[in-house]
């Protein structure tokens, strides 16, 4: 193997940097595009932590004209998490199918009365039909939870203190008295309903409708929601930090792809062979391209996060660890470009395969959506992808506020991939030249 010649090495690196800085259009694309996309994703991820979340568009089909059904519909309309639109059943089904409504709640005729009866009887439970967009599984769970809360509170309030509940109690007691037949279960239910009737007749329950307070069952607890990170308390979570990490990794890897394609184009045009004919050496040429690519990658990453810090208040909790993770990712990008150049047959074929591989790595790395949404086996596969360690490392050094141990883990994983890609590329180049 040829020794590294420092003078031509530095000259080649300087030449690559000058060419990159002179191409203002490419420079703007490499900076402006990832910043714009990262800004958009950061806003979707919650921004600086104080962004208001949107409401869920839900169609309501109100077929029950009874007081309980009407109160359930009114309560759903008052929920701040939902944007309720009254529709017919056919219109609601069409709207959900087209995606203009995320879900539809159909309260059938007679639901309120049947639900009250089912509160004391395990059989014959009425059914509320919930239509949902199959691409919005999380929305379904949220809508069902909110619906359950309102139905339980309103139906139980009516049964414990409303006129409908009193009528149901009287009717049920008479029915049980005529059909006790020595059945202990019926006798126990008769006793329960008798106690309920006494409770319904208390002054407090009679005053409830006038006071406006619900007498029904309600959630027996509240939650105290506290976001937890290891960083400074005043920094908190910033969705832009994760978005800039993900989009930065994606677009900088595309820079590595361009570097590898550039080597293939140079080989096709004969420029690469003319460089090797000079007293420079293969290692010098390849390492110079890799070094210039790594410098450019680190520069772009720092500029992107500098923008995020100044404009969106992203806090870099561990600057030393951040630079370490960024430097390792820059070297990983350079070795990835060399790998593409070594194993690419033609620039056209190599570009398609490399772009597809980059997008897959970025997706598995959790840049687009949080990795916990993936199936368990996909999360395990993600650990074998270099982008996962780069994104996790940048997250750890920014909003998570972790120390050098987290940085060292991310750096070690990226360096391992860097060495693997670099060694494979150099072996391939040496064999082709031999």
C-alpha positions as CSV (number, residue, x, y, z in Angstrom):
1,X,0.0,0.0,0.0
2,X,1.2,3.5,-0.9
3,X,2.1,5.9,1.9
4,X,0.1,9.1,2.4
5,X,1.8,12.1,0.7
6,X,0.8,15.1,2.8
7,X,1.4,17.9,0.3
8,X,-0.8,16.6,-2.6
9,X,-3.3,15.4,0.0
10,X,-3.8,19.0,1.4
11,X,-3.9,20.4,-2.2
12,X,-6.6,18.0,-3.2
13,X,-8.6,18.7,0.0
14,X,-8.3,22.5,-0.6
15,X,-9.4,22.0,-4.2
16,X,-12.5,20.1,-3.2
17,X,-13.5,22.7,-0.6
18,X,-13.0,25.6,-3.1
19,X,-15.2,23.8,-5.6
20,X,-17.9,23.3,-3.1
21,X,-17.9,26.9,-1.9
22,X,-17.9,28.2,-5.4
23,X,-21.1,26.3,-6.3
24,X,-23.5,28.7,-4.6
25,X,-26.6,26.9,-5.9
26,X,-25.4,23.6,-4.5
27,X,-24.4,25.3,-1.2
28,X,-27.9,26.9,-0.9
29,X,-29.6,23.6,-1.6
30,X,-27.5,21.7,0.9
31,X,-28.3,24.3,3.6
32,X,-31.7,25.8,2.8
33,X,-33.6,22.6,1.9
34,X,-32.7,20.6,5.0
35,X,-33.3,23.7,7.2
36,X,-36.8,24.2,5.6
37,X,-37.8,20.6,5.9
38,X,-36.4,20.3,9.5
39,X,-38.4,23.4,10.4
40,X,-41.6,21.9,9.1
41,X,-41.0,18.5,10.9
42,X,-39.9,20.4,14.1
43,X,-43.2,22.2,14.1
44,X,-45.1,18.9,13.7
45,X,-43.1,17.4,16.5
46,X,-44.3,20.1,18.9
47,X,-42.0,23.0,18.2
48,X,-40.4,24.5,21.2
49,X,-42.9,22.8,23.5
50,X,-45.6,25.4,23.6
51,X,-47.2,24.8,20.2
52,X,-50.9,24.1,20.3
53,X,-52.0,20.7,19.1
54,X,-54.7,20.5,16.5
55,X,-58.2,19.1,17.1
56,X,-59.4,15.8,15.6
57,X,-62.1,16.2,13.0
58,X,-64.9,13.8,14.0
59,X,-68.4,13.5,12.4
60,X,-71.3,13.0,14.8
61,X,-74.4,11.1,13.7
62,X,-77.1,11.9,16.3
63,X,-79.9,9.4,15.8
64,X,-80.9,9.3,19.5
65,X,-83.3,12.2,20.2
66,X,-83.6,11.3,23.9
67,X,-82.2,13.5,26.7
68,X,-79.2,11.2,27.4
69,X,-78.2,10.8,23.8
70,X,-78.5,14.6,23.3
71,X,-76.4,15.3,26.3
72,X,-73.7,12.9,25.1
73,X,-73.5,14.7,21.8
74,X,-73.4,18.1,23.4
75,X,-70.6,17.0,25.7
76,X,-68.5,15.7,22.8
77,X,-68.9,19.0,21.1
78,X,-67.6,20.8,24.1
79,X,-64.4,18.7,24.2
80,X,-61.4,20.8,23.3
81,X,-59.7,17.8,21.6
82,X,-62.4,17.2,19.1
83,X,-63.9,19.2,16.2
84,X,-67.4,17.8,15.9
85,X,-69.5,18.1,12.7
86,X,-73.1,16.9,12.6
87,X,-73.7,14.6,9.6
88,X,-76.1,11.9,8.4
89,X,-74.8,8.3,8.6
90,X,-74.3,8.2,4.8
91,X,-72.4,11.5,4.7
92,X,-70.3,10.5,7.7
93,X,-69.3,7.2,6.1
94,X,-68.4,9.0,2.9
95,X,-66.4,11.7,4.7
96,X,-64.3,9.1,6.7
97,X,-63.7,7.1,3.5
98,X,-62.4,10.2,1.8
99,X,-60.3,11.3,4.8
100,X,-62.0,14.6,5.4
101,X,-63.1,13.3,8.8
102,X,-60.8,11.2,10.9
103,X,-63.6,9.3,12.5
104,X,-67.4,9.2,12.9
105,X,-69.5,8.5,16.0
106,X,-73.0,7.1,15.4
107,X,-75.3,7.3,18.4
108,X,-78.2,5.0,17.5
109,X,-81.8,5.7,18.4
110,X,-82.7,4.6,21.9
111,X,-79.1,4.4,23.0
112,X,-79.5,6.5,26.1
113,X,-82.4,4.4,27.6
114,X,-80.7,1.1,26.7
115,X,-77.3,2.3,28.1
116,X,-79.0,3.2,31.4
117,X,-80.6,-0.3,31.6
118,X,-77.3,-2.0,30.7
119,X,-75.6,-0.2,33.6
120,X,-77.3,-2.7,36.0
121,X,-77.5,-5.6,33.6
122,X,-74.6,-7.3,31.9
123,X,-76.7,-8.4,28.9
124,X,-78.0,-6.5,25.9
125,X,-75.5,-3.7,25.9
126,X,-76.3,-1.1,23.2
127,X,-73.7,-0.4,20.6
128,X,-72.2,2.9,19.4
129,X,-70.7,2.5,15.9
130,X,-67.3,4.2,15.4
131,X,-66.1,4.6,11.9
132,X,-62.5,5.5,11.5
133,X,-59.8,6.1,8.9
134,X,-57.6,3.0,8.9
135,X,-54.5,5.2,8.6
136,X,-55.4,6.9,11.9
137,X,-55.2,4.1,14.4
138,X,-54.0,6.4,17.2
139,X,-57.1,8.6,16.5
140,X,-59.4,5.7,17.0
141,X,-58.0,5.0,20.5
142,X,-58.3,8.6,21.5
143,X,-61.9,9.0,20.2
144,X,-63.0,5.8,22.0
145,X,-61.4,7.0,25.2
146,X,-63.2,10.4,25.1
147,X,-66.5,8.8,24.1
148,X,-66.3,6.3,27.0
149,X,-65.6,9.1,29.5
150,X,-68.7,11.1,28.4
151,X,-71.0,8.1,28.1
152,X,-70.1,6.8,31.6
153,X,-70.5,10.2,33.3
154,X,-73.8,11.2,31.6
155,X,-75.5,7.8,31.7
156,X,-74.6,7.2,35.4
157,X,-75.7,10.8,36.2
158,X,-79.1,10.1,34.7
159,X,-79.4,6.8,36.4
160,X,-78.5,8.1,39.8
161,X,-80.3,11.4,39.7
162,X,-82.3,11.9,36.5
163,X,-86.0,11.4,35.8
164,X,-85.2,8.6,33.4
165,X,-83.2,6.8,36.1
166,X,-86.0,7.1,38.6
167,X,-88.5,5.7,36.1
168,X,-86.1,2.8,35.3
169,X,-85.7,2.0,39.0
170,X,-89.4,1.9,39.7
171,X,-90.0,-0.2,36.6
172,X,-87.2,-2.6,37.5
173,X,-88.3,-3.0,41.1
174,X,-91.8,-3.9,40.0
175,X,-90.5,-6.4,37.5
176,X,-88.3,-8.1,40.1
177,X,-91.0,-8.2,42.7
178,X,-93.2,-10.2,40.3
179,X,-90.4,-12.6,39.4
180,X,-88.2,-13.2,42.5
181,X,-88.8,-17.0,42.6
182,X,-86.4,-17.3,45.5
183,X,-83.5,-16.4,43.3
184,X,-80.9,-14.8,45.6
185,X,-79.3,-12.9,42.7
186,X,-82.7,-11.2,41.9
187,X,-83.2,-10.5,45.6
188,X,-79.8,-8.8,45.9
189,X,-80.6,-6.7,42.8
190,X,-84.0,-5.8,44.2
191,X,-82.2,-4.6,47.4
192,X,-79.6,-2.6,45.4
193,X,-82.3,-0.9,43.3
194,X,-84.3,-0.1,46.5
195,X,-81.2,1.6,47.9
196,X,-80.7,3.4,44.6
197,X,-84.3,4.7,44.7
198,X,-83.7,6.1,48.2
199,X,-80.5,7.8,47.0
200,X,-82.3,9.3,44.0
201,X,-84.9,10.8,46.4
202,X,-82.3,12.6,48.6
203,X,-82.4,16.4,48.4
204,X,-78.8,16.6,47.1
205,X,-79.7,14.5,44.1
206,X,-82.9,16.5,43.5
207,X,-80.9,19.7,43.5
208,X,-78.3,18.5,41.1
209,X,-80.0,19.5,37.8
210,X,-80.5,23.1,39.1
211,X,-76.9,23.3,40.4
212,X,-75.5,22.3,37.0
213,X,-73.2,19.7,38.6
214,X,-73.0,16.2,37.3
215,X,-74.0,13.5,39.7
216,X,-72.7,10.7,37.5
217,X,-69.5,8.7,37.8
218,X,-66.4,10.6,36.9
219,X,-62.7,9.8,36.6
220,X,-61.5,9.1,40.1
221,X,-58.1,10.7,39.5
222,X,-56.2,13.4,37.7
223,X,-52.7,13.3,36.3
224,X,-49.8,15.7,36.8
225,X,-47.9,15.6,33.5
226,X,-44.2,16.4,33.9
227,X,-41.8,16.2,30.9
228,X,-38.5,14.7,32.0
229,X,-35.1,15.2,30.4
230,X,-31.6,15.2,31.7
231,X,-30.9,18.7,30.4
232,X,-31.3,22.0,32.1
233,X,-34.9,22.4,33.4
234,X,-35.4,25.7,31.6
235,X,-34.4,24.1,28.3
236,X,-37.1,21.4,28.1
237,X,-38.1,19.4,25.1
238,X,-37.7,21.1,21.7
239,X,-39.1,19.3,18.7
240,X,-36.9,21.3,16.4
241,X,-33.8,19.6,17.9
242,X,-34.9,16.1,16.8
243,X,-36.1,17.4,13.4
244,X,-32.8,19.1,12.6
245,X,-30.9,15.9,13.7
246,X,-33.0,13.7,11.4
247,X,-33.0,16.0,8.4
248,X,-29.4,16.9,8.9
249,X,-28.4,13.3,8.9
250,X,-30.5,12.6,5.8
251,X,-29.2,15.4,3.6
252,X,-25.6,15.1,4.7
253,X,-25.7,11.5,3.8
254,X,-26.9,12.6,0.3
255,X,-23.7,14.7,0.2
256,X,-21.8,11.5,0.8
257,X,-23.7,9.9,-2.1
258,X,-22.8,12.8,-4.3
259,X,-19.1,12.4,-3.3
260,X,-19.2,8.8,-4.3
261,X,-20.9,9.5,-7.6
262,X,-18.3,12.2,-8.3
263,X,-15.5,9.6,-8.0
264,X,-17.4,7.3,-10.4
265,X,-17.8,10.2,-12.9
266,X,-14.1,11.0,-12.5
267,X,-13.2,7.4,-13.3
268,X,-15.5,7.4,-16.3
269,X,-14.0,10.6,-17.7
270,X,-10.4,9.5,-17.1
271,X,-9.6,12.2,-14.5
272,X,-9.2,9.7,-11.8
273,X,-6.7,7.6,-13.8
274,X,-4.7,10.7,-14.6
275,X,-4.4,11.6,-10.9
276,X,-3.2,8.1,-10.2
277,X,-0.7,8.3,-12.9
278,X,0.9,11.2,-11.1
279,X,3.2,10.5,-8.1
280,X,0.4,10.8,-5.6
281,X,-1.0,7.3,-4.9
282,X,-4.4,5.8,-4.6
283,X,-4.6,6.2,-0.8
284,X,-3.8,9.9,-1.0
285,X,-6.5,10.6,-3.6
286,X,-9.2,8.6,-1.8
287,X,-8.4,10.0,1.6
288,X,-8.3,13.5,0.3
289,X,-11.8,13.1,-1.1
290,X,-13.0,11.6,2.1
291,X,-11.4,14.3,4.2
292,X,-12.9,17.1,2.2
293,X,-16.3,15.4,2.3
294,X,-16.0,15.1,6.1
295,X,-15.1,18.7,6.6
296,X,-18.0,19.8,4.4
297,X,-20.4,17.5,6.3
298,X,-19.3,18.8,9.7
299,X,-19.6,22.4,8.4
300,X,-23.2,21.8,7.2
301,X,-24.2,20.1,10.4
302,X,-22.9,23.0,12.5
303,X,-24.5,25.6,10.3
304,X,-27.9,23.8,10.5
305,X,-27.8,23.5,14.2
306,X,-26.5,27.1,14.5
307,X,-29.6,28.2,12.7
308,X,-31.8,26.0,15.0
309,X,-30.1,27.5,18.1
310,X,-30.6,31.1,17.0
311,X,-34.0,30.9,15.5
312,X,-35.8,28.1,17.4
313,X,-34.0,28.2,20.7
314,X,-32.6,24.7,20.4
315,X,-30.3,24.1,23.4
316,X,-27.0,22.2,22.9
317,X,-26.6,20.8,26.4
318,X,-23.2,19.2,25.7
319,X,-21.2,21.2,23.1
320,X,-18.1,18.9,23.3
321,X,-20.2,15.8,22.9
322,X,-22.1,17.4,20.1
323,X,-18.9,18.1,18.2
324,X,-17.7,14.6,18.8
325,X,-20.9,13.0,17.6
326,X,-21.0,15.4,14.6
327,X,-17.3,14.7,13.7
328,X,-17.9,10.9,13.8
329,X,-21.0,11.3,11.6
330,X,-19.0,13.4,9.2
331,X,-16.4,10.7,8.9
332,X,-19.1,8.1,8.5
333,X,-20.6,10.1,5.6
334,X,-17.2,10.2,3.9
335,X,-16.6,6.5,4.3
336,X,-20.2,5.8,3.0
337,X,-19.3,7.8,-0.1
338,X,-16.2,5.8,-0.7
339,X,-18.1,2.6,-0.3
340,X,-20.5,3.8,-3.0
341,X,-17.7,4.7,-5.3
342,X,-15.9,1.4,-4.7
343,X,-18.9,-0.9,-5.4
344,X,-20.8,1.2,-7.9
345,X,-20.7,0.0,-11.4
346,X,-22.0,3.1,-13.1
347,X,-22.9,6.5,-11.7
348,X,-26.5,6.1,-12.7
349,X,-27.0,2.7,-11.1
350,X,-25.0,3.6,-8.0
351,X,-27.0,6.8,-7.5
352,X,-30.4,4.9,-7.5
353,X,-29.2,2.2,-5.1
354,X,-27.4,4.6,-2.8
355,X,-30.4,7.0,-2.5
356,X,-32.7,4.0,-1.8
357,X,-30.2,2.7,0.9
358,X,-29.9,6.2,2.4
359,X,-33.7,6.6,2.7
360,X,-34.1,3.2,4.3
361,X,-31.3,3.9,6.8
362,X,-32.8,7.3,7.6
363,X,-36.3,5.8,8.1
364,X,-35.0,3.0,10.4
365,X,-32.9,5.6,12.2
366,X,-36.1,7.4,13.4
367,X,-35.6,10.6,11.5
368,X,-39.1,10.7,10.0
369,X,-41.2,9.1,12.8
370,X,-40.3,8.1,16.3
371,X,-38.8,4.6,16.3
372,X,-41.1,3.4,19.1
373,X,-43.9,3.3,16.5
374,X,-42.1,0.6,14.6
375,X,-42.7,-3.1,15.4
376,X,-40.3,-4.6,17.9
377,X,-38.3,-6.5,15.3
378,X,-37.9,-3.3,13.2
379,X,-36.6,-1.5,16.3
380,X,-34.0,-4.2,16.8
381,X,-33.0,-3.9,13.2
382,X,-32.6,-0.2,13.6
383,X,-29.7,-0.8,16.1
384,X,-27.7,-2.2,13.2
385,X,-28.1,1.0,11.1
386,X,-25.6,3.8,11.5
387,X,-28.1,6.6,11.2
388,X,-29.9,5.4,14.4
389,X,-26.7,6.1,16.4
390,X,-26.1,9.4,14.7
391,X,-29.7,10.7,15.4
392,X,-29.8,9.3,18.9
393,X,-26.4,10.8,19.6
394,X,-27.5,14.3,18.4
395,X,-30.7,14.0,20.4
396,X,-28.7,13.0,23.5
397,X,-26.4,16.1,23.2
398,X,-29.3,18.5,22.6
399,X,-32.7,18.2,24.2
400,X,-32.0,15.1,26.2
401,X,-29.0,16.7,27.9
402,X,-27.1,13.5,28.4
403,X,-23.4,13.4,29.3
404,X,-20.2,12.2,27.6
405,X,-21.1,8.5,28.2
406,X,-24.0,8.8,25.7
407,X,-21.8,10.7,23.3
408,X,-19.1,8.1,23.6
409,X,-21.5,5.3,22.8
410,X,-22.9,7.0,19.7
411,X,-19.4,8.0,18.6
412,X,-18.0,4.4,19.0
413,X,-20.9,2.9,17.0
414,X,-20.4,5.4,14.2
415,X,-16.7,4.9,14.1
416,X,-17.2,1.2,13.9
417,X,-19.3,1.7,10.8
418,X,-16.8,4.2,9.4
419,X,-14.0,1.7,9.7
420,X,-16.1,-1.0,8.2
421,X,-17.2,1.0,5.2
422,X,-13.7,2.5,4.7
423,X,-11.8,-0.8,4.8
424,X,-14.3,-2.5,2.4
425,X,-13.9,0.5,0.0
426,X,-10.1,0.5,0.1
427,X,-9.9,-3.3,-0.4
428,X,-12.2,-3.0,-3.4
429,X,-10.2,-0.2,-4.9
430,X,-6.9,-2.0,-4.4
431,X,-8.2,-5.2,-6.0
432,X,-9.5,-3.3,-9.0
433,X,-6.1,-1.5,-9.5
434,X,-4.1,-4.7,-9.0
